[in-house]
Amino acid sequence: MQKKIGVDPFTGGTHRMTSDEFFYKNKDKFDCIFIDALHHYNQVKKDINNSLKYINDGGIVLIHDCLPQNIEAQSVPRTTIDWNGDVWKAFVEIRTNSNLNTYTCFADHGIGVILKVGVILKGKNENPLNLNIKDYKKLKFLDYYKNHYEMMNIIEYEDLIKII
Ligand SMILES: C[S@@+](CC[C@H](N)C(=O)[O-])C[C@H]1O[C@@H](n2cnc3c(N)ncnc32)[C@H](O)[C@@H]1O
């Protein structure tokens, strides 16, 4: 990898700042952006939209923590050690965008995958989510619990690497 950076306001990485501060100043484009920061719906949504502005054609945006195992793991504010937050809600929302191909890899805590339609895959979004909700933050864990395979478009790692 020619150039690799990490953004975190408190620890590790190469840039000691929030993701908002980073994207405000950023002029670079990236082949791969991995989002694993503040696990709150509003922030993840911002991080996804900013990432899509700075991803190269043919690049990939990955989002950690898309598959919470139980209601506590996705509660905001945080109440458990193992915590995914409500990242899943931001991913459900982005899944409704027909210009993107979106999957959730069934690995670790669920890795959301975003590819721009027509760049890696030809044609249109092959599995869009047809949902029209005003405020995705108001989604309930029960909706996710009952429908997560379709909502998140879950894919096994072995099948995902055939696509990317
Ligand atoms: C689950 S940890 C992941 C750390 C790192 N990605 C790693 O794998 O080691 C989440 C990190 O997000 C950072 N964080 C919290 N709010 C953030 C924000 N607004 N922008 C960027 N990073 C943030 C925290 O400081 C924390 O280190």
The ligand as an SDF file (V2000), in Angstrom:
LIG
                    3D

 27 29  0  0  0  0  0  0  0  0999 V2000
  -13.5490    0.6630   17.8950 C   0  0  0  0  0  0  0  0  0  0  0  0
  -12.2530    1.8190   18.0090 S   0  0  0  0  0  0  0  0  0  0  0  0
  -11.3610    1.4500   16.5690 C   0  0  0  0  0  0  0  0  0  0  0  0
   -9.9460    1.8700   16.6450 C   0  0  0  0  0  0  0  0  0  0  0  0
   -9.1220    1.5720   15.4020 C   0  0  0  0  0  0  0  0  0  0  0  0
   -9.8830    1.7100   14.1960 N   0  0  0  0  0  0  0  0  0  0  0  0
   -8.4860    0.2210   15.5080 C   0  0  0  0  0  0  0  0  0  0  0  0
   -8.9240   -0.6890   14.7920 O   0  0  0  0  0  0  0  0  0  0  0  0
   -7.5940    0.0450   16.3110 O   0  0  0  0  0  0  0  0  0  0  0  0
  -13.0830    3.3080   17.6630 C   0  0  0  0  0  0  0  0  0  0  0  0
  -12.1620    4.4950   17.6530 C   0  0  0  0  0  0  0  0  0  0  0  0
  -12.8810    5.6040   17.0980 O   0  0  0  0  0  0  0  0  0  0  0  0
  -12.3620    6.7750   17.6470 C   0  0  0  0  0  0  0  0  0  0  0  0
  -13.3180    7.8620   17.4430 N   0  0  0  0  0  0  0  0  0  0  0  0
  -14.3430    8.2380   18.2270 C   0  0  0  0  0  0  0  0  0  0  0  0
  -14.9730    9.2920   17.6930 N   0  0  0  0  0  0  0  0  0  0  0  0
  -14.3560    9.5770   16.5310 C   0  0  0  0  0  0  0  0  0  0  0  0
  -14.5510   10.5460   15.5080 C   0  0  0  0  0  0  0  0  0  0  0  0
  -15.5360   11.4630   15.5990 N   0  0  0  0  0  0  0  0  0  0  0  0
  -13.7100   10.5600   14.4500 N   0  0  0  0  0  0  0  0  0  0  0  0
  -12.7220    9.6390   14.3560 C   0  0  0  0  0  0  0  0  0  0  0  0
  -12.4880    8.6820   15.2890 N   0  0  0  0  0  0  0  0  0  0  0  0
  -13.2910    8.6610   16.3620 C   0  0  0  0  0  0  0  0  0  0  0  0
  -12.1020    6.4100   19.1100 C   0  0  0  0  0  0  0  0  0  0  0  0
  -11.1060    7.2220   19.6560 O   0  0  0  0  0  0  0  0  0  0  0  0
  -11.6560    4.9560   19.0010 C   0  0  0  0  0  0  0  0  0  0  0  0
  -10.2560    4.8370   19.0320 O   0  0  0  0  0  0  0  0  0  0  0  0
  1  2  1  0
  2  3  1  0
  2 10  1  0
  3  4  1  0
  4  5  1  0
  5  6  1  0
  5  7  1  0
  7  8  2  0
  7  9  1  0
 10 11  1  0
 11 12  1  0
 11 26  1  0
 12 13  1  0
 13 14  1  0
 13 24  1  0
 14 15  1  0
 14 23  1  0
 15 16  2  0
 16 17  1  0
 17 18  1  0
 17 23  2  0
 18 19  1  0
 18 20  2  0
 20 21  1  0
 21 22  2  0
 22 23  1  0
 24 25  1  0
 24 26  1  0
 26 27  1  0
M  CHG  2   2   1   9  -1
M  END
$$$$
